[in-house]
Amino acid sequence: MPGYDMDRGFGGPRFGGSRGGPLSGKKFGNPGEKLTKKKWNLDELPKFEKNFYQEHPDVVRRTVQEVEQYRASKEVTVKGHTCPKPLINFYEANFPANVMEVIQAQNFTEPTAIQAQGWPVALSGLDMVGVAQTGSGKTLSYLLPAIVHINHQPFLERGDGPICLVLAPTRELAQQVQQVAAEYSRACRLKSTCIYGGAPKGPQIRDLERGVEICIATPGRLIDFLEAGKTNLRRCTYLVLDEADRMLDMGFEPQIRKIVDQIRPDRQTLMWSATWPKEVRQLAEDFLKEYVHINIGALELSANHNILQIVDVCHDVEKDDKLIRLMEEIMSEKENKTIVFVETKRRCDDLTRKMRRDGWPAMGIHGDKSQQERDWVLNEFKHGKAPILIATDVASRGLDVEDVKFVINYDYPNSSEDYIHRIGRTARSTKTGTAYTFFTPNNIKQVSDLISVLREANQAINPKLLQLIEDRGSGRSRGDRRDRYSAGKRGGFGSFRERENFERTYGAVGKRDFGAKAQNGGYSAQTYSNGTPFGNGFAAAGMQASFRAAGNPAGAYQNGYDQQYATNIATMHNGMNQQQYAYPATGAAPMIGYPMPAGYTQ
């Protein structure tokens, strides 16, 4: 039976009607059924070189102790085949001069951790698995060694397919990889192209027929072209699986296997993933040989520590009001790009329409939008014309916008892996960001994993999450939990049992502070009775960051939502100065008529 995809349900076309996965609605059968598994005879195949690495003298002189110290400082863990020493400076990679010119033009100061350790592995011709958070620089980790690899291969002849193939789960990610590849390949007089569903096939076919050394593809469209004989993988000796965990989540495993069957088995394979579940481990065992495993960050499931994570335990009926109150705070500053994640396409459309009707500059994106509309929406968002993006999980990976300040999980995802990927849209590179999450009793199956993620990132844990675990253990029904997690109560807890449980867990100071200062599940800068800090030095009301007046205290007053507003400058929970609305307001400022291409459904 076909698997279930959160963005489109059972069956049906993926990504706006184009066949992009195994659940295709096409009548002629399973994707790739026309492709037969090739029987490779390595003795008959032309030989090729894949080890081009020569250690720079500075790397040779680096001691074992220095290597261990560097890896520890960057949270780099390596396993498997003998791993080369990491590179600390760009020049140590010995990249071609034209590649170094592009690097220097982009003002990079030093390689990221995954680049420092990944480059010598990839340049050595070794198979590798890289597990790293999004925004860690992994694209250059595999593209620059790919360019070196290509430069050492014979020139393409007429009818040859690509030498480097990059498989990506979504067209957004594929397009972003292509943008990077084009910049570097132009400097090296190489050609690259990007093929994906939802766009006209003609230009993509022309690129392939003219010959490209680098092809970035989503599995569905590549299967189409392989079956139709529009390209082939006979020359492919460098294979990249980007966001392998996401491709498996989206049901692409059968297509990936069909594609890999078309590639010679002595290729070099690099697999990249943000998580390392057993399904991804099995894929690595099947496709890679004696590989090096590089992990950046904690070995367990972990979120970016530069993200402030705030969880509001509430009910579904409260989400709309809470979202509007959050947006009033966030949008008081112009540059606060925000992504709101929802679980379904219908919710995405409904919420987008509601927010636009109320005057908010919001746009929606999901798998049923046309390629043209999705590109247009992302461009409007990137350039700040529509600073609120409402998205399903189609956009939660591979969406690379540098200056996203806030992520809001309107609907909690089905797994902690997706939660981590969603909030990873903010705090790219070394920046900081904030993630708000609405968590309902209906999400109780994920509560333990969420608490683990919060603890690993040293985040304050809403006591109501702990109460959910207690309720689950005691077998309370959802109806029994309704009053417990409703937002209407002042003073933090509504029953003697709740106060008793909280005091027993956190001590009297925690109870008093939570009940009196941070109503409805908020935090403040007090400590538990055991000395552990409670919160991150901010007060919150209804799990939303309250404002403390930084100007005239007399100018601050409370609105009906238990949130303090000032008439001038106030400081939000993350310490940023925010220019305030005049409050109370009748709603968001009316939106100026927004120019929108005909046929778009925002």
N, C-alpha and C positions, 0 to 999 in steps of 0.2 A: 504494500500500500504506500502511495507517495507520502513523503513527510509533510510536516506543517510548517509554513513560513508565517511569522507573526505579521508581516506586512501585507499578506495577500490571502491568507487562509489556505484551504486545501485546493490544489490544482490551479488552473488558470495561468495566463501568461505572466511572466515576470518582467518588471521594468517597462511598463507602458506598452505591453503587447508584443515586444520582441522576445524571441525565445532566448532566455538567459539561464535556464537551469533545467534540472531533470524533470520538473513538473510542467513541462511545456504542454500547451494545448494543441500543438500541431498534430494533424491526423495521421502522419506517416510513421509514428512510433517514437522510440526513445532516442534522445540526442546521441549522435555518434554511432548509431547502429550500422551505418555504412562503412565505418572505419574498421579495418581488420587489424588485429595485433601483428606487428611486424616480427619476423624471425630474423634476428640479427646474427651475423657471422662477423665477429670482430676481426678475424684474419683478413677479411675481404674489404673492410672499411678503411678509408684513408686515415693515416695516423694524424694526430693533432697534438699540439703542446698546450698545457694548461698551467704549468708552474713557471712563473716569471719573476718570482720574488727573490730579491737579493737584499739582505739585511744592510741597512745603512750603518756606517761605522759607529755612529752614536748609539744605535740600537745594540750593536754587538757588545759595546762597552757597558751596557746596562746590566747591573748585577741582579742575581735572583732576588735579593732583598729589596732592591728598588722596584723590580717588577711586581712583587707581592704587595709592596706598599702602595704602588699606583692602583693596582686592581682593588685593593681594600678601600682606598679613598673614593673610587668611582663605583663601588659595589659591583665589580665585575667578577663573575664566577665562570670558570671554564672546566669542561669535562671532556672525556673521550680521547681521541687521537692527540699525539703530541702537538701542543699549541704554540705557535710562535710568540715572541715577546710583543707586547703592545707598542704602538707608535705614539709618541707624545707630541710631535710636531708634524705638520703637513709635509715638509721636505723629506722626512724620513721614509715616506712611501715611494719616493722615486717616480712619481707620476710624470707623464710627458709634460713638456714645457707649456703647451697650449692648454692642458688641463689646469696646471698651476696658475696660469694667468686668469682663468675664470674664477678659481678659488679666491685668489687675491682680490679680484674685482668685487667679490661679494663680502669682503671684509671679515671673513671668518678668523677668529683668533687662534683656535686650536681644535683638533678633532674632538667630536663627542666620544663618549665612552665606547659606544658600539662601533664607531668608525675606527677608533684607535686599536681595538682588538680585532675587529672584523676584517679590516683591510689586509693585514698580513696573512690571515687565514685564506681569504678569497684569492689573493694574488699567488698563494702557494699552490693553487689548484685543488685545494681540499674541499670536500663537501662540508657544509656547516648548517647549523640551526642557530638563529639569533632570536632570543626572547627578550623583548624590550618594549617599553611603553611607547605609545604613539608620540610623535614629536621629538624622537630621540636621534634623528638624523639617519635612519636606516636606509632611506632611498639612495643617498650617496654611498652608503656602505656597500651596496651591490652594484650600482651603476658605474662607478669609477673603475673598479676591477673589471667590469664587463668591457669597458672601452679598451683597457690594456689587453684583455683576452682577444677581442676582435682584431686589434692592430697586429696580432701575431698570427692571424689566420689568413689563408689565401683569399684574394678578392672574390666577391660574389660574381657568379656567372648568370647569364640569362636563365630564368626559371628556378633559380635558387631561392629558398626561403630564408628566414632570419637566422643569424648566428646566436643571438641572445633573445630568449623569450622570457617575458615577465608576465605571469598570470596574476590577476587582481580580482577581487570579488565584486567590485562595483565600478561603474563607469566614472564616478567622481574620483575614486582613487586612481584609476587608469589614466584619466586626464591629467591629474596632478603629477604622476610619475612621468608622463610624456612631456610636460612642461619643463621638468628638470632635465630629462634626457635630451630634449631638443637643444637646450642651452649648451650642454657639454658636447653633444655629438656634432653640432655645427662647427664648434671650434676645432674638432678633430676630423672634419670632412667626412663624417659618417651620417647615415640617414636613419631616422627612427619614425615610427608611426604608432598610432593608438587605434585599436579596433574594439568596438563595443556595440551592444544592442541599443535600439532606440534612435539610431542615426542612420542616414542613407548609406547603403552599402557601396554605391558607386565610387565615391572618393577613396574609401578604404581599400577597395579592390585595386584601384589604380596605383595607390602607394605600394601595395604588395607586389604588383606585377612589375613595377619599375625597379624593385629590389630595395630592401631595407635591412640594415644589419641588426637593428634593435626593434622588436615588436612587443608592445605592451597590449595585453588583450584580456578581456573577460572571457571565461570559458565558453559561454553559449555562442557568442559570435564567432570565436575561433573554430569551434566545432562546425558551424555552418560553412565556413570557408574551406576547411579541410575536406569536408564531405563533397563540396562542390568543385574541388580541385583548384581553388583560387590561390592556394599557397601550400607549402609543405614544410616539414621539419627535418628534412634530410641533413641540412647543414647545421642544425641547432646543436651546439656543444656547451652552452651556458644557460641553464634553466633556473629561474627564480620563481618561487611561490611566495607571494607577498600576502600577508594577513591570512595565513593558512587556516587558522582557527575560524576566522569569519567565513571562509569559503566552505568549510565543513558545516558550519551552522546553517548556511544557506542551501545546503543540499547539493553542492557541486562535486562531491567526491567521485561519483561515476564518470563525470566529464573529465575531471582531472586525470583519472586513471586512463581514460581513452586517449587523452592528449599525450600523456607520458609514454604510452605504448608506441607512439609515433617517433620517439626521440631515441637516439642510440644510447645504449645502457652505460657506456663509458663517459658520458657527459659529466660536467661539473654541475652540482645541484646545490642551491642555497635556499633554505626555507626560513621564512620570517613569521613570527607570531607574537602576539601580546600576551598570550597565556600558553600553558603547557599541559593541557588535559590529555587523557589517555588516547583519545582519538587522533590528536596531532602527533603524539609519540608513535602511534602505529603507522601513520603516514610516513614519518621520518624513517622508521625501520624499513618500510617497503621501498622507498625511493632513494635513500641516501646510503652511501657506503663509508664505513669507518669515519663518521663525521665528527666534527668538533662542535660541542654544544656551548654556546656563549649566552650567559644570562646577565642582564643588567638590572640591578635592583634586588629586592627581596626575592627569595626563591619561592615563597608562597604567594598566593594571589594578593596583589598590592596595587594601591592607587598612587598617583602622583602626590608626593608630600607637599607640593606647592599649592595644592588645592584645599581651600577651606570647605569642609563638608558639613552641611546643616540638614538635619532630617526632621521633618515635621510629621508626627504620627497623627493622622486625622481620618476622616471619612470622605468617601468620594463626593458627597454632596457639598462638602466644604471647599473643594479644590478651586472652583471658579473664583470665589471671593478672595481666597488666599492668594491666588495668582495675581489678581488685579492689585491687591495691596502690595505685593512684591514688586510688580511692574511700576507702581507709582514711586516706589523708592529707587529702583534701579534706573528708570528713565529720567530721573531728575538730573542726570548728567548725560550730555550728548553722546559721549564716546563709548557708552556701555553696551556693546553688542551682546545679545543674549540669544541662546538657543533653548527652546522649550521642546522637550522630547515627549511624545505620546506613543501609544502602542499600536493604534490602528489608523488606517487611511481615513476612515470616516471621522474619527475623533480629530484628526489633523485638519480636515476640511471644516468641520463644525467649529472648532476652536478658532481657526483662522478667520472665518466669517464673523464670529462673535466679536473678536478683538478688533477687527477692522471696522465693524459697525459701531463700536464704542470709541473709535478714533485712534486706535493704536496702529503704528506703522509696522504691521506684521505681514509676513509672507509665509506660505506653507510649501512643503516639499515632501513628496512620497513617491512610491514606485509607479503609480498610475499617471503621474504627470508626464507630459511629453518631454523628450530630451531638450527641445528648444526652451520650453518653459522652465525646466529645472536649471538649465544653464543661466537663463535670465534671472531667475530668483537668486541663485548663488552669487551672481555678479552684483545684483542690487544689495545683497547682504554684505558682501565683502567690502563694497565701497561706502557702506554706512547709509545708503538711501533708505533701506528698510532694515533697521537695526534689530528687529525681532524676527527670528526664524523659528517656525514651528515645524517639527520634523518627526518622521518615524525613524526606525533603526536603520533604514536604507542609508541615511545620512550620518549615522552615528560613528561610522568608521571611514577613514579616508578623507573626511572633510577637514581640510587644512586651512583654517583662517587664523592668522597669527594673533589678532587682537580681540578674541572673544573673552569678555570679562566674566560672564555668568552663564551657567547651565542650570536649567530647571527641569527636573524629572517630574513632569505632571503625572505621568503613569510610571510606576516602578517596573523595570524590565523583568523578564523571566529568569535572569541569571545574574550573578554578581560579576561575571565576565563582561556582560553587556553594560552593566552599571559603570564599571571601570572605564570601558571604552567611551561611553557617553560623556562622563564628566571629564575625560581626557581631551575634549574639544577645547577646554580652557586651560590656562597655564601651559601653553606651548613653550618648548625650549626651557628657558629659565624664568619665565614670567610666573606671576601668581594669578589665581582666579578663585571663584566661589561657586560651589554647586549646592543648590537647594533641592531637596527631594521630598515629595509627598508620599508617605508610606502608610498604607491602610491595613486594617486587620486582614483584608483579603490577600495581602502579600506575606502572610505569616510564614509561609514555607521558606522564604528567603531571609528571614530575620537573623538567623544565626550567622549566615555568610556575610550579611551586611555589617553586623557587629564586628566580625573578624576583620573586615576591610577597614572599618573605622579605627579599631584598636591598633592595627598595624601602622596606620598613618598618624597615630597619636592625636586623633580627633576626639572631641567631647562626645559622649554617647548620651543621647536623650534617654532618660530613665523610662520613658514609656515604651521604648524598644525592649528593655529588659522586662518590663511588665508583660509585654506580649509573649515573651518566652515563658514566663511564669503561668500566664493564662493558658498557653498551649499545653504545658505540662499538667495543669489541673483539669484540662478537658472542658474549659468554658466554651460555650457556643458563641457565635458571632453576635447574637442578640445580647448576650450577657456583657459583651465588651463595648456595646454602643455608647453608653453613658460614660464609660471609663475614658474613652478617647475623644469624646466630643470637645469642641473648642469653647463651649459656652461658659465653662466654669472659671471663676477667678480664684486666685490663691493657689493654683497649681494642682491641688488634689481635692476630690469631692467626697471622700469617705474616710472614716477613721482607719480602715484597713489599708487604704492607699498611703496615708500619712505614716502609718506604722511600718509598712514595708519599706518605704523610702528612707525613713529614719534608721531602720535596722541596717539598710544597705550603705547609706551615705553619711549617717551621723546627723546630729541635730543642726549643725551649721548648714549642711547641705540642704536639709529639709526646710529650714527657716528661709534660707536665701531663695531656694527654688519656689517656695510658696508665695513669698512676699514681694520679691523683686522681679522675677522673670516668669510672668504668668503664662499659663497655657503652653507649657513645654519648652520655655526658653532657657537660656543659660545666663550666668553672670560670672564675674571674676572672683568668686569665692573658692573655697577649697572644701573637699570632703573632710570628714573627721580624721581620716588617716593621713592627711596632708597632701593628697593628690589634687592638683588643680582641677576645678570644676568649670569647664568652659574655657574660652580663649580670650577672656577679658572683655566680653561684650555682653550686653543685655539683650534679650529678645522677647518679643511678645507674639504668641501664636506661632512660634518657631520662625518668626521673621525678625530681622535685625532691627532693634529699636534705635532711634536717634537720640543722642544726648546733645543738648544745645551747647555749642562751642562759643556762642556769642552771649547775648544777654539772657541769663537764666529766666528772667521774668517773661521773656518773649516766647518761651517754650510752653506748650500746653498739650494736653492729651486729647486725642480724638476718640471717637467711639470704638476704635479698634485696638485700644491699649498701645498705641504707638506714639512716642513723643516726637513732635515736630517743632522746629524752631522757625522763626521768621527770617533768619539769615542763614549762616553756614552751620551745618551740623556734621558730626562725625559718625560714619556708619560703622558696622561691626568690624570691618577689615581695616579701619583706620583711615580710609580715604575721605577727604573733604567732599561733601556733596552739596551743591546748590539746591535749595528746597523749593518745591511748589508753594505757592500761597495755598494754605489749607484752612478749612475744608474746601474741597473742590467738588464740582458737580460731576466730574468724570474727567477723562483724558481730554486734552485739547483737541478740538475738531481737526481731522486730517484734511490737508489741502487735497483737492482732487488729484489722485495719483495717476500719472500716465501709464497705461498698461496696454501691451500689444493685444490685438483682437484675438479672441479665442482662448485667452488665459483665464483660469478659473480661480483666481485669488479672491 
